[in-house]
């Protein structure tokens, strides 16, 4: 049955794509504007990506073939920038070059040498604003010709147009796209109703049970209602699921804590305990620390303050972890004179070390017991995030990560000699 559905789906999409392509070729001779603007004449472009979902699970490429396909795909996209012109005799046929190039790049995956060009920060930034850039680029070009005249044809004019497009697209992304994508009315930390590691006698109200205000926990378990927008994108109730029972532990940190919380849920279900999660996505949750990125500084400061304020309301044990390698000296600012004097060097973590000790000491002084989870082992096998996006059909499963030796794990997780908890 599944094979039949795949065949029917593949055939229907292929037929619709072929019909759209043929119609584009025929109509472009008499009405090229209709071919450019109307959706029926561009279905074949969407079809390239849709058919890829059927091809991907059945096509197994070796390492060399993957590198070749990836390089050819990126080269095809770059070549289309140089060779495609509006006066080409068959623009629909010519547009297959970037479409097939993009399909080849997706098919090859993100672990090739050529694909690494696409995951640099500047490229990812352009990708993030790409839809806004698509919407604003033509109005800017159109009206610039009226305002500047022939000056737009010069090198300076071209650079000015590009800069204007990037600025306008960035503003649209922040004020329009992000505004309607993010969830409003949620707290700066999401309290997930799930399980936690805790001694069994805490669930029964034994001598080791923490003295926690019940009113505060009821708000936490319900997900909170403080209206802090810093919760957008952070694991919440619907993400992690919940269990019945008193809250026995809390997870503090960035989005990484969601992985630990979800992984421990079966244990907590057996113990009949619940847990709560506090923090912010991509934000260092440490006293006096925030992101050095101006676009995220206030967001992370709000998430940090709200998370630490909620933690201070109780004495529950804390599982404290973050993706520490994200927060090097070039990525964070720390509100102490000693840390401010340090240069913003990538790959060094002196600021993090200075901020971690007082944070742990402050949490201990509040009566918390803390499990501090150190640096995670990098398997060299990042998640292919586009595979997680919703679509009509699932992508082929990602290949398993290569094994990491125990010795490599020990070397990666060796404690810093300068840190003495």
Helices and strands as residue ranges (DSSP letters): H 2-27, H 32-37, G 39-42, H 43-56, H 63-83, H 91-94, H 96-108, G 114-119, H 121-128, H 130-147, G 149-153, H 155-172, I 173-177, H 178-181, H 200-203, H 214-221, G 229-231, H 237-240, E 247-253, H 257-263, H 265-271, E 274-279, E 289-291, H 297-311, E 317-320, G 324-326, E 332-334, H 337-340, H 350-365, E 370-372, G 385-388, H 406-412
